[in-house]
Amino acid sequence: MSDTVFFNGAYMPKDEVRISPDDRGFLLSDGVYEVVRVYRGAPFEMEAHVERLADGLSAIRIDGARAEAMATITGELITRNGLEGVDACVYVQVTRGAAPRTHNFPGGSVTPTFYAAAWAFTATTDPSVGVEVVTTPDHRWTRCDIKSVSLLANVLAAEEAHEAGAYEAVMVRDGVALEGTRTSLFGVLDGVVRTAPLSNYILPSITRRVALDLCGEAGIPVDERPLLLAEFEAADELFLAGTTTEIMPIVRVDGAAAGGGRPGPITTELARRFAERVAALSPS
């Protein structure tokens, strides 16, 4: 039986979805998306995902799509796909819709294309072991704060990491290590957690915010200041945070050991607290 997805107001088998070749998401990457992690049937940080989707729709001026519908759609997809009680991911994408191709916004009334899908997901990386990353120049556009479906630069960087046998690529702009292709980046220097401040150069990651909240709970000092690539060697610890990555230690960078080549105590503590927060979730 085909997976059930949501498409433009209806739930249907995935193989019955038909998207117009004139859809601006297909032609121009004119759209935004969200990925929600679900633990044992309970969405994680749903309110924050809804808020970020609303911000993205506003930023690229897509009208006619209700971001708050994502919460109801997520719950319905979990039920219809038999994902209650298991770990899963839900993907939501909204494009400007189908219209004759122009670079500027199409004239007249255009209905946005709203698509969502859910699938079982189990993490394959172990925070007690950690991961390797490579560094690569950041070739993305300068509105990285919008969760745009235009991800070609991320795709190329992620493939570079894959070909090197690494988990992730960390993108570097003018000597500043900003974030990964799908993760936020953190360093620990002299007991202080460092991460790039929110700006147009990084995504306002929900897991980034959770990690900073956990630092506050644990009494770990935080400095939202750019982390330079030149500081990697001196860093006591490096770690990633993301929806499917959770809190993950970096133990190697570009083939060399990082932070002693093993997960450090602060990252380990944050990963433990993250797991506790997840364990406390209850399906709504």
N, C-alpha and C positions, 0 to 999 in steps of 0.2 A: 504494500500500500504506500502511496506517495506521502511524503511529509505534508502536513497542513501548514499553509502560510497565510498571511494577511496581505491582501492586495486591493487597494482602492475601495475600501469599505466592505469587503467580503472575505470570508475564510474559504479557502479552496485548496485542492491538491497542488503542490508546487509545479508539477508538470503541466498544469492547465493555465499557468500565468502567461499572459501575452503582453509584452511591452512594445510600444510603437517604436519603429526605427527613427521616428522624429523626436523621441524623448530627449530632452536637453541634458539629462543625466548621461545618456548613452553618447550623445554627440559632443557635449561640451563639458562634461563633469560638473554640471550645474546643479549641485545638490549637497546635502549634508547627511551625516549618519551618526548612529550611536551603537555601541555594543554593551549590553548589560549582562553581568555575571549573575547566575542563579545558583543558589546553594540549597540542595534538598527541597527544591520547589519554591524557595524564597528569593525574590530579587534583591540584589545588594545595592544600596544607595540609589534606589529608583528615583526619589525626588530630585536628587542632584542631576541624574541623567536627563530627566524631563526638563529641568531648568536649562541645562546646556543645549539640548536640542532646540528649545525655544530661542535661546540666544543666537544659535547658528542660523535658524530660519530668519530671525530679525536682521542679522548681520548681512545676509545675502538677499534680503528683501523678497522672501517667498511668503506670499499670503495664501490663506485658504487651507492651511494644514494645522491641525491642533496638536501641539506637542504633548499636551496632557493625556491624549488618547493612548500614548505609548504604554502607560501603566496598565490600562484595561486590556490592551492588545497582548501585552506580555503575559498576563495571567491567563488569558484565553488560549494562547498558543501553548503554554505549559500544559494546560488541561487537555487540549485537543491532540497533542502529540504524546500524551502519556508520560510526561516528564515530572509529575509530582513525586517528590521525595528523592530526586536525583539531581546531580549537578549538571548545569546546562549553560548555554549562551543564547542570548536573543539579539538579533541584528535588526536594526531599524534604519531605513533609508528614505529620505524625502527629496525628490527632485522637482524642478520648476514645472515639469510636465511636457507634453508633446505639443510642438508648434513648428511652423516653418523655420528653418535654420537661419538665425541671425546672431551676430555677436551681442548686440544689445538685447534688452528684454523684449519679448514678443509683444505686439500690440493686442488689444482685446482681452477677453477673459480666457485664461488658461488654467486648467485644473491640475494641481500638483499630483505627482505620482507618489503614493505612499505604500511602501513595501516593508514587511517584517517576516522574519523566519526564526525558528528556534531549533536547537539540536543539543543532544547530550554532549557534555564536555568534561574531560578529566585532565588536570594538569599533568604534564610529563616531566617537569623539572622539580628538583628537590632543593629547598632552601638550606638544608643541612650540608649540601655539596657545593652549590653555587654554579655559576655559568661563566663562559668566556664571551667577551665582546671584541669587536674590532672598531676602530675609529675611522671616520670617513668625512670628507668635506660636506657641509650642509648646502645642498643645491635647491632647497625648497623655496617657494615664494615667501614673502615677508608677512603673510597673514596666517601663520601657523596656529594662531589662537582659534581659528575657525576649523571645526572638524569636517573639512571638505572631503568629498569623495574623490577629489583629484589627488592621487597618492603616488604618481609615477616616480617622483624622487625617492619616496620611502621604499617603493618596490625595488628600485635599483640598488639602494643601500642595503635592504634586507637580503637581496640575492647575493650581494658582495659578502655579507656575513655568512650566509648559507654555504657559499662556495669555499669559505675559509674554515668551515666546520664550527663556526661560532653561533651563539644563541641570538645575538642582537648586534646591530650596528649603532654606535653612538655618533651623532652628527655634530660636527665642529664648525663654528663660524667665527672667523677672525680670532682664532685661538681659544674661544669659549666653547666648552663642551656643554651643549644645550639639553639634548634628550635623545632617546632612541627612536627607532622607526615606529614603535608602538608602545613605548614606555617612557616614564620620567626617570631622570638621572639624579642620584644623590652621592655625595661624598661625606666622609667623616674625617675631619682634621682637628687634632687636639681635643677630641671629645665633643666637637660641635658638628651637627649635621648641616651640611651646605647643599643648597640646590638653587638653580637659577630662579630669579623672581618672575612672577607672572608678567608677560609682555606679549607683543605680537609675534615673538619669535618662538614661543612654546605653547603647547596645548594646555589649557586649564584642566589638567588631569584630575579626575575624581579620586583616583587612588593616591595621587600626589597629596591631595588635601587630607585624605585619611591618614597617610603616613605622617604628615605634620601634626595632625590631631593626636596620633599615638605618641609622638615625641613629647607633646605637652603633657599627656597623661603620665608618661614615664619620667618626667622631669629632665628630659634630654634637651640641651640648648640647641636652637636652630638659628641659622644665619641664611636668609634668602638673598644670596649674593652670587654672582656668576662664578661657576667652577671652571677654572682654566685647565686646559689639557696639560699644561706644564706642571700643574699641581698633582696630577695623578700619581706620580712616583712617590710623593710625600704623603699621600692620603693613607690614613690608618685603615679605612674601609671604603669600598664603593658598592653601591647597590642600585637596583632598578625597582620601579613600582609601576604596575599596570593592571588593567582589568583581568587579563588572563595570566599575567605574570605574578600578580600579588606582590609580595616583598621578596626580592631575589638578590642574594649576594653576587657581586662580580668578583671572581677569583683570578681571572686572567684578562689582560688587555693587550691586543695585538701580539699574542703569543708569549707575553711575559707575565710572571706572577704579579698579582695586585693584592695589596693588603696582606702580605705574607702568604698568599696563595690559598687562603681558607676563609670561610665566613667569620666575620668579626663579632664581638659581643654586642655591639649596639644593633647591628643589622639582625642578629639572631633574636634579640629581645623584641625588636619591632615585628619580626615575622611571627613570633609567638603571640604577641598581642593582637596582630591581625587575625591569626587563626582563632583566637578566643572571641573576637568580634563576630567572625563568621559563624562560629559554633553557637552563638547566642541568637542567631536569626530564627525567626518563626515564620512559616508560610502564612501569607495574609489570606 
